Amino acid sequence: MTTDCLFCKIAAGDIPAEKLYEDGEMLAFRDIAPQAPVHFLVIPKKHIADPAGIGAEDESLIGRMMRTGSQVARENGISDFRLVFNNGAGAGQTVFHIHMHVLGGRSLGWPPG
Ligand code: AMP
């Protein structure tokens, strides 16, 4: 745990979140400022700052995040959804603990703005 990290604090239960899924190594919770009718985040409990920081030892963990996000999306009634990782402030990253956005429940334009 990195003590000044918002998502580490959510993973530790020190800051509340609306949890949709949790196991020993990851957590899915609703985004506080949803950009679609269904918008939640999947995070690993391990602190990794961003996608560029994914190590070879994290490959199965990141794969599980994607499987979990897809499963929780279906459990929340959506079969069409977008999985997004932002890397770096210029790409829109504001929280520097890796997270995967899962968005759906409306038509999603492409390319993203
Ligand atoms: P990003 O811009 O990719 O770094 O995404 C960070 C996301 O975290 C944003 O969509 C925020 O709305 C969301 N967020 C920030 N604080 C919280 C929080 N306390 N609980 C849930 N989501 C949050």
Boltz pocket constraint, residues with backbone or C-beta under 6 A from the ligand:
constraints:
  - pocket:
      binder: B
      contacts: [[A, 6], [A, 16], [A, 17], [A, 29], [A, 30], [A, 31], [A, 32], [A, 33], [A, 34], [A, 85], [A, 86], [A, 92], [A, 93], [A, 94], [A, 95], [A, 96], [A, 99]]
      max_distance: 6.0
